[in-house]
Amino acid sequence: MIVSSSRELPEYDALPEMGSTGMRHAWGVFGEGDRVGTLNLLTPQMVLDAAQSVRTGEVLSLDLPLNLPDPPFFGRKAYEHHVFALNRHEMDDRVDNFHLQGSTQWDALGHVRCREFGYWGGRTQDPTSEANDLGIEQWAERGIVGRGVLVDVAGWAAATDNRFSALAPRAITADDLAATMAMQGVVTRPGDILCVRTGWVGEYLQLDERARQEYASLPVFAGLAGSESTARFLWNQHVAAIVCDNPAVEVVPINPADGSLHRRLIPLLGLALGEMFNLEVLSSRCRASNQWTFLFSAAPLKVPGGLGSPGNAVAIL
C-alpha cells in the first residue's frame, strides 16, 4: 500500500507482522525504496498549517551545547575543538573525534536494523562497508519542519507522582502520554512533531562535576516504554517525529519483556527519533501561556551516509 496523504495511513494493527518477531512493520506504506519514513508526512501543506502556530515570534534553541553531556555517554569520546590562525588576520577552527550522536541529535534510519530482516524497507547493506541510502543526508535535504506539540510528562508527573525522577529508570507508557495530553488539553494532528519532556535535561544540569562523572559510568533514566503498546500509540497518532529530552527516547535500562523501542520504531515503522533535546525553557513558556503547540524547525547536517546528526533545532512560538 502506498499512501498519498496522512488520512490513508493504516492503523497499527492493520500493519503486517515481520516474520517471527511478532512486531509490525510499515515497509512499503510510503512506497518501495522510500528513504525518509514518517517525514513523508511533512508535506508543504502541513508546513503551511504549522506556521499558524506562531503567535509571538519568539525563537528558542532546543539544543544542548555540543560538549554536553560531559563526560559523554555510551562509550563515546569528547570531541576536540582546535582554534588556529590561518594568517595574521584570519582565524579558523576544526573539530576532531566528533561523535554525531554525542549530544542533542537525530537518529538516521540507517542507525538500527531489525535482526536479519534489515533496515527500513528491507535494506540489508551494512553501512560500515556499503552505503544503504538511509543516511542523515536524506532528512537534511528536506529539513524537519512542522507543528511541534510539547507533551510535558515531567509536568504531569509533578502533579500526580511526587516520586518521579528523570534520572531513575521509570517507563513512560502510552497511557501516561495520553494522560499528559489530556491534562494539557492537546490533540495531535497527522504530521505533528511530538516533543516529550521527561525532565532529564533539567535534572542532569543540576548535577555537579563529580556526580556527572559517576552518572556517565552507568546512565539510567526515565523514557518511553519499549512495549508494543507504545509503538501502537505513536504510530496511530501519525506523528512525523518523536523528540525526547533524554539520551535514548526509551527508558534505560530496557525491560527485556518489552524489547527495544528503537527496533520497533526506526527500522520497522520508519519513525524519526530525536534525543537529548533541551525542552526546559520551552516547557516554561508553554505552561505560562497554556499553549502547547509551536513551529518546530530543524536542519540536520548533510553528512553523506551519516547515522546521526546534531539536532540544530528551534521552536518558534
Salt bridges, closest charged atoms under 4 A:
GLU11 OE2 - HIS238 NE2 3.42
ASP13 OD1 - ARG24 NE 3.96
ASP13 OD1 - ARG232 NE 3.11
GLU17 OE2 - ARG24 NH2 3.85
GLU58 OE2 - ARG285 NE 2.97
GLU80 OE1 - HIS82 NE2 3.52
ASP93 OD2 - HIS81 NE2 2.80
ASP96 OD2 - HIS82 NE2 3.19
ASP96 OD2 - ARG94 NE 3.17
ASP107 OD1 - HIS111 NE2 3.73
ASP107 OD2 - HIS262 NE2 3.05
ASP133 OD2 - ARG35 NE 3.27
ASP133 OD1 - ARG123 NE 2.42
GLU141 OE1 - LYS302 NZ 3.14
ASP152 OD1 - ARG197 NH1 2.72
ASP152 OD2 - ARG287 NH2 2.66
ASP161 OD1 - ARG163 NE 3.43
ASP176 OD2 - ARG170 NH1 2.90
ASP192 OD2 - ARG147 NH2 2.79
GLU214 OE2 - ARG210 NE 3.50
GLU228 OE1 - ARG232 NH2 3.48
GLU250 OE2 - HIS262 ND1 2.65
GLU275 OE2 - HIS262 NE2 2.94
GLU280 OE2 - ARG197 NE 2.84
